[in-house]
Amino acid sequence: MQPPAVMKFFAQYPDGIASGRELADALPDLMDPREITDIAAGVRARLLAYLRAKIADFDGCTDLILVDLGYSASVQKSLRRIFDREGIRIRLHGAYLLTLDDAFDDIADDDTAEGLISDRIVTPHVKRMLIRNVALLEQLCCSDEGSARDYRGGEVLREGDQRPAAQLALANEVQSGTLAYASRARELAPHYALQPDADPVVAARWAAAVLGRLLLLPDDDELVLLGGIKHDVNLGTQALAPLLDAGFIDDCIVARGLSAACTAPAPPMWLAGSFAALSPSHAYLYTLFGANRLPANVFGEAQCGTLQVGLFGPDGQASLEAVSVYHTGLGDLRLRIPLSRRMAVATIALPLAKLSRAGMLHGITVQYGESAAKAAESSNVKAIAEGRLIDAGLERNGRQFRAATGDGMLLIPVDGFEDDVAIYTVALTAFDHDRILAVEDRDGNRAPSATLTWRNASGAQASNGH
C-alpha cells in the first residue's frame, strides 16, 4: 500500500504513469521519513517470508549461494544489509559470470563473491566492453515472466511482461538448447575423456572468448536472428529499448567521429551489434576500441584546412564564416558549423565543390547544448533528412554528389533551436583526390590553413585553394 500522497501524485497523470524526472522531483515532498521506514520494513518482511517459503529450513542455513550473470554483486549486498538488519547470520556467496572486481571491496568479511570471467581473465577495459553489450545475453537468459515487484503470502508478485511473444519463445528455445547441450555433453565426456573444466582458468578463458565473439563480432545470421530483440527497461516502466540501432551509430560517427561513437550510451543496448549492422569492419574497429587498441592519433581527426560557409537569415541577410575542416583516420572529411540562437540563421550555404567536385555525402547531423562544448559532447544526435537539402550547382544521386564547377553549393535548412547552441556537422568522402594531409606550420603546429592539401595516386602533392 502506497502513502496517500504518492497515490494522489500518480493519479494526476494519464494512466497513472509519470516520468522518472517528475517522480524524483516530487518524491521528497510525497513521503516523510516514517513512511519510508514503514515501507522498507514491510518489503523486508515480505521478502523474508518468500525466502522461508522457497528455501527449506531457511533459518537453519549457514550459507547460501547466489548464482547470477553479475556484475557488482548488488543483489548480494542488498540481501546482506537485510540479513544484518534482521539479525540473520547466514553467509552469502556470489557465483557470477561477469564481475566488476573493483566493486567487491565492500563485500562483508564472512561473505564471498567470485566471477568466472574476472579481472584475472581479461582486463577491466575489456570487461566493461563486454558488460556494455551484455543486454543480449540478459534477454536470452531471462525468464518469460515480468520483473518481480513485491511478495505476498510467500509468492512473488510480478509486473506485466512487455516483451513480444516471439522474443520470449526464442529465449525459451535458446535456454532449452543450452540445457540439452550441457546434458548431452555430460553424458559423452567420460566416453571421450573430455574434461573441459579440469583447469578453471582455461575454462574461463574459453568462456570469455566464446561470449566475446557472440557479443562483439556477431555474424550476419546472428544479426538477423537476434537483432529484433527488445530490452525491457527495469521496474515501473513499459518501455522497450532496441538492442540494435545502426542508424543512430551512423549518425554518431558523422557527428562525433568513430571513437566517440564507441562510447555511445544506451540505447541502443547492443552497441557492438549496432556497429556490426553497419559493416563487419565497423564491428572489428569497435572491438579494437574495447581492447584499447584503437589509437586516437590514427582513428581520430586532424585539422587539414578551413572553409568559408555562408549563413543566411530569414530576411535574406548573409554573412561568411570560416569553419575548420578535419580529415578522419579513414580518409573522410568532417566539418562542424557552430551556430547560436541569437545569430538567427535560417540556411547554411555550404560550398561543397570547394572540398570536392565528386564524392559521397555520409550525412549531416545537428547537436544542441547550452554551449558549444556541451553541444559537441551531446549524444543526442539528429540527422537532417536528405530530402530537405537543396542543391545549387550540384547533382546528387543518393549519397553521391557531383559538381560541374567549383561553385556547387549545398543549402542546409536550420531548424528551431532546442538549446542556446547548435552544431551542424557534415561528413563526406572525396572521390577526386586521394590522401588529405594535415598541414603543419613551421613550428610543428597544426595550421588552420585555407588550403586543403592532398597526395594523389602518383605521389605528388597538390592543393585546393578556396
N, C-alpha and C positions, 0 to 999 in steps of 0.2 A: 504494500500500500504506500503510495507516494504522498508526501505532505500536500495539503490543500493548495498552497501557493504554487507548487510545481504543476499540479493538475490544471490550475487556472491558467498558468502560463502557456501550456501546450494547447489548451482549448482555444486560444486566440488565433491559432494557425490552421490553415486548411488541412484537413485530415489529421490534425494533431501533430504535424511534422514541422519542426523548427530547424534552422541551420545550426551547425556546431558553434559558430561565432556568436549567434544570438543567444544560445543557451549559456555559453561561457560568460558573456557579458552580464546576463541576468542572474546567474546562479548564486552569487554572493548574497543577493537580497531575497532569494527564494527559500533558503533553509538556514536555520540557526545551528550553532554547534551541537545543541542537544539532539536535534532531529537527525543530524548526520551521525552522531554516536548511536542513536537508536536503530537507524537503518543498517549501519555496519554490524551491530550486534545481531540483528535479525538475519542478515546474509550469512554470517559465520555459523549461526545455529543451524540454519537450513542446509548449509554445505556439509557440516559435520554429520548431520542426520543422514544425508545422502551417502557419505563415505561409510558410515556404520552399516547402512543397508546393503552396500555393494561389496564391502571387504569383510570377509569372515573374521570374527574375533579381532576387530579393528583395535579395540582398547588393549588387547594383549600383544599387539605387534610391537616389535622393537625397531624394525627397519622397513621402509617402503622404497620401491624403485619406480621412478617416473621415466617413461620412455617417450621421447618426442623428437621432432626434427631439430629443435634448438630454439634460441640461439644464445640468449643471455641468461637462461635459467630463470626467467621472470615468474613463471608459474611456481617453480620450486621455491623461490624466495618468498612469494606471497603465501604459500602454504606454511612455510617456516614461521612467518610472522603470526599467522593464525594459530598455529600449534602453540607457539610460545605464549600468545595472549590467553589461550585456554588451558595452559599448563600441561600440554600433551608432549611427552618426551620421545616420540618416535623420530628416529633418524631418517633423513631423506637423502636419496642417492639418485642423481640425474644421469641418464644414459642418452646421449644426443647424437644425431648425425653430424650436424654442423655447429660449431661453437665459436663465439667471440670470446676467446680465452681471457682477454683483459677485462671482461665484465664479471669474472668469477672471484674478484678479490674480496667480495663481501659475503661469500658463502659461509654459513655457520661452521664453526670448527669441527663439530661432530658429523656434519653432512659432507657429501662428496658430489662432484659433477665432472663428467668426462665426455669428451666428444670423439667420435670416430675420426672425423676429419677436423683435426685440431691444428694449432699453430706448429705442432711438430711435423705435420704432414705437408701443409702448404703455407706460404707466407700470409701474414694478416692482410696484405694488399689483395692477394688472390681470393682470400676468404670473403672479403667484403664484396668482391665482384660476384662470387657465387651466391651470396645471400641477397644481393640486389636483384638477382634473376631467379630466386627460389620460388616465386609465386606459382610458376608452372608445376613444380614438384608438390607444393602445398595443395593445389587443386586436385592433383592426381591422387593424393593421399587422404583427402578429406572424406568424412562420412557423408552419406547422402541425406543429411539432416541439417536443419538450421543451427545457428550458434546457440550455445547454452546461455540463457539469460537469468535463470533462477532455479531454485529447487523447492519441491513441496512434497511432503509425505514420502521422503526417500526416493523420489523420482526427479528427473531433470525436466525443466520446462525450456522449450526451445522457441526461437524465433522462426517465422516462416522462411523457407529456403527460396531465394530469388533466382537461383541458377536454373538454366534451361534443362529440361528432362534429358535431351540428347547429351548434354555435358555430363550429367550425373551417370548416365548409362555408360559413357566412355570411361569415366573414372572407375566405375564398378568392374568393367571389363579388364582394365589395366590391373586393378588390385587382384582380381581372380586369377589372371595370368601370372602375376608375380608369385602368388601363393602356390599355384600349380608347379611353376618352375622350381621354387625352393623345395617343395615336397619331392619332386622327381629327382632333383639334384642330390638330396639327402639319401635317397634310395640307391642311386647309381654310384655315388662317391666311393663306398667301400669296394665295389667291384673293380674299380679302375685306380684304386689307391690315390684318389684325389683328396687333398687336404687344403682347400682354399683359405682356411682360417688358421692354418698352423702358425704363421707368422703374422701377428696382428698389424704390424707396421706395413708389411707388404699388402695385406688385405685393405688397409685404409688407403694406401696409395692407389690401388686399383679402383677402389670406390670413388676416390676423388677424380681420377681420370675418366671413368665411365660417366659419372654425374656431370663433370665439367664439359665433356664432349656433347652431351644431350642439351644442357642448358645454354652453352656458349656457342656451339657450332652445329646447330641443327641442319639436317639436310632438307631438301625440298619436300619429300614425303612427310617428314615430321612437321614442317610448317603448315602443310595442308591439313594434316590430321589434328594438330594441336593449336593452330593459330586462331581458331574461333572461340577458344575457351575464355570465359569471363571470370574475373576475380571479385568475390563478394567482399565489400568493404566493411568489415568489422561490425560490432554490435550497434544496434539502433539505427541502421541505415537501410535503405532499399536500393542503394547504388551498386551497379556492376561495372567495374573498371575493365577496359580491354587489356588483354595480355599484349597484343600486337598493335602498333600504330606506326607503320613505316612512313606515312606522310608527315607525321609530327617530327620524326627523326630527320627526314629530308629537310624540312623547314628549319630545324635547329642547326643543321650543318650549313645551310645557306646563311643563316643569321649570325651564328656564333662560332662556326668552324667545327672541325671533326672532334678535336679534343674536348671542347665544351659540350658537344652533343653526347659524348661518352659519360658525362656526369649528370645527364638529364634526370630530374626527379620523377618519381612515379605519379600518375600513369604516363606512358604505358608500363605495365607491371613486368613484362618480359622484355627488357631492353635489348639483350643480345638477339632475341628473336626478331625484334623490330629492325635491327641492323641487318640481319640475315635476309629479311624480306626485301631489302633494297638490293643486295647482291651478296654472294659468298665472300667477296673481298672485303665488304664493309664489316661482316661478322668477324673476319680474321683480324682486321685492324682493331675492332673493339676488344677482341680477346688479347691482342698485344698490349692495348692500353691497360686492361685489367691486370696483366702480368708486369706492368710498369716497364714496358719495352716499346713505348711509342714516344720517342724523344720530341720535345716541343720544337727544337731547332730544325727538325725535319718535317714534322707534320703540323707545325704552327703556321703563322703567316708573317710575311716580311713586307715592309713598305717598298714599293717599286715606282712610285710617281704620284702625281696629283692630276686632278681633272676639274675643269670649270663646269659646274652644272647650273642650269637656270631655275630660279624659283619664282613662280608666278602667283600673285594674289588673286582673289576673286574679282577685283576691279581691273585686272589686266596689268597692273604694275609688276615689273620684273626686276630681278637682281641676279648677279652672278656670285657664286660662292665656290671656293676651291675645297675639294674634298680629297682625302688621301686614297690611293689605290694600293691594294695589297695583293701579293701572289701567295698562293697556298702551297703546301707541300706536295699536292697532287697536280700542280701546274695550273690551277684555276685562278681567276681574278675575282676579287671581292672589294666592293667599295661601300662605305657607310655614309649616309646623309643624315646628320642630326638636325632636327627642327624643334623649335619651341612653339608653344601655343601662341605667344604674343607676336610671332613672325607672320601669322595669318597667311600661310601658304596654302594654295588650293591645288597647284600642279607642279610637279618636278619635271623639268625638261632635261633628260639625260642624253648627252651626245655619244651614243653608244658606238657609232662608227669611228670615233677617235680612239676608242680602245681596241676595236677590231671590226674590220669590214665584214667578216663572216665568223659565225661562232654558234655556240649553244647557250641559251639563257636558262640557267638552272632554276631560277626563281627570284622573286622579290618578296621580302618579308618586312614586317614592322613590329617593333617592340616599344613599350611605353614605360615611363618611370618618372619619379619626381625630379630626377637629374639625369644627365647623360650617362653617368656611371651606373646608376640604378637601371636605366633602360637597357644598357648593353649587357647587364648581368641577368636580365629577366629571362626566365624560361617560358614565359607566356608569349609565344611567337605566333603571329598571324600572317598567313600568306596572302598576297594580293593576287586575285584571280587573273589568269592570263587574258580573259576576255575583256577586262577593264582597262588594259593597256592600249594606248593609241600609238600607231606607227606614223612617223613623219619622215619619209625618205628611206624607209626600211621595208623589207619583205620578210614576213615571218611565216614559217610552216611548222606548227607545233612549237617545239622549243628552239628550233634552228632559226637563225636570222641571217640576212644578207643586206648589205648596203651598197648601192652603185657608186656613191661618192662618200667623201669624208664628212658630209653634213647630215648623215642619217641620225634621227633623234627618236627616242622613246619617251612618251609622255606618261607619267605615273600620277594617278589621282591621289590626293591627300585627304584622308577621311577625318572625321571629327576626332579630336584628341581625347584619349582616355585618362591622360595624366599630363603633367606640365611639358614633358619632353617626349618626342617620338624619334626613333632611329629607323630609317628605311635602309635596308641592305640589299644590294644587288650582287648576285654571283653568276659568273659566266665562264665558259671555256672559249678561248680564241682559236679559230681554225687557220688564220692566215699567217701565223708565225709559231715558232716552237717554244723556246725556253725564255720566259720572262725572267729578267735578272733584277735582284735587289741592288740598287745603286748606292755606293758609299761615297762620302765626301773625302777630302784629302786627310782628314783627321781620323778616318775609320768609322765615322758615324753614318747611320742610315740617312741619306739625303732626301728631303721631301722634293725631289726633282719634278719638274713639269714634263719630263720626258720618260716614256716607257722604253726600256732597253731590252732587247731580246737577242737570242742566239739562234740563227737559222740553221737549216739542215746541213749546210756546208761548213758550219762552224764559225762563220763570220758574224761580227756584231752589227746590229742595225738599231735604229731608234725611230720612235714615232712621236715627234713633237706636236704639241697642241696648245 
